[in-house]
Structure formats: structure tokens, C-alpha cells
Amino acid sequence: PLAMFFFGAYLQFFSDDNKRASRHMMYGWLMCHCYNPISVPAPRALKFNRKMVRFYHSKDASEMMAFLVDCYQV
């Protein structure tokens, strides 16, 4: 599901809100499989956005995947 989020956010499937739509698709997959959705706490939002910019430039999602895993609450 994390890769699906990055794939959708990067490839821009929709005319608007690609990151948000992809994140909701990831949430849906997680919840359908009995996992909690991943929430980025407000104090970490700037860090999230900076890492997303690096992902868009490098096309390497490993840093973002680690960040989202770190944000996951069981």
C-alpha cells in the first residue's frame, strides 16, 4: 500500500489532489486488511512535505517509506 501511494502521487493519475487521492486509496487498502491508516502528525507535516519533494526529484521512495512506517500507530 505504501508503494501504491507513492506511485499514484508521482504519476498524477488525477487532474487534482493526486497525493490526497493516493493517500486515501492507501488508507482503504490498509483498513480493508485490518490495519490502521497511517496518520502524519501535524508537527511532522513539514518534514513529510520536504521528504516528498526529495522523492519527486529522486524517484526513490525508501526514505518516505521509512518515514510513514515510523508514523504508523498500532
Secondary structure as UniProt FT lines:
FT   HELIX           2..11
FT   HELIX           18..32
FT   TURN            33..34
FT   HELIX           42..44
FT   HELIX           45..58
FT   HELIX           62..71
//
